[in-house]
Amino acid sequence: MDRSRQQHGPQYPQEFIDRLQLVWGAGFLSPGGPEEVARIVEGLALRDKAVLDLGCGVGGPAIVLARRFGARVTCLDVEETLIENARRNAAAAGVSGQIDFVLARPGPLPFAPARFDVVFSKEAMLHIPDKAALFADLLRVLVPGGWLAASDWLKGEEAENDPGYQRYIAQGHLSYRMATAAQSEAQLRAAGFADVRSLDRHEWYAPRALQELRDIEGPLREELIAVSGRETYEKWLSARRGSAAAFNSGGLRPVHLRARKPG
């Protein structure tokens, strides 16, 4: 994974982690909480299965996979602060025995072939520039017949002409490498995956994005300033206004991706 700009330090310092959790709930750095995790893996049998959580963040999704679905989860991320938070959250949730934690360098996954029954990821793959290499590596670490079940921020077909999308990309401090749903499906097939499909979640999230913006502007304002400082808050608020516009127009879209390794 390439989630960090090494020259600028970590993309997820503790104040940013705390800020995101104020908006999206403890353990989550993206929206939807436990119910969205369940929607991503809907229909998959996970009990006692080996699941890789790619870009695990602070562990909220992995806790759901372990506690609700009985999976044995390997949490992987490239930033130490994220792994430390995830480890603490898993311990507090009482599922440390079902979750392993791996701090990895950006690049090929540090796992043997056919290691996992399922690869799960929630809004993390957008940070990875070489999607073709990533999908080939995910195919490698899956058992034959194993599944990729992911959600990611993708861009709409007309995103490059969308002012809100361009504002969000320009003002956000994270490193993005977004593709469209069609591009993602084509890259998954080219990597060797079968049964590739996507589910656009724009209708679900666009109104939520507007409500989140209202919360950031209003009820959460003082808490966010206390966590991040006024200057950081104001910059992030501007970026969130851009993202809300991009979600409203469809330039920025949450999409579920599902694909199977033949076998």
Secondary structure, 3 states (H helix, E strand, C coil): CCCCEHHHECCCCHHHHHHHHHHHCCCCCCCCHHHHHHHHCCCCCCCCCEEEEECCCCCHHHHHHHHCCCCEEEEEECCHHHHHHHHHHHHHHCCHHHEEEEECCCCCCCCCCCCEEEEEEECCHHHCCCHHHHHHHHHHHEEEEEEEEEEEEEECCCHHHCHHHHHHHHHCCCCCCCCCHHHHHHHHHHHCCEEEEEEECHHHHHHHHHHHHHHHHCCCHHHHHHHHCHHHHHHHHHHHHHHHHHHHHCCEEEEEEEEECCC
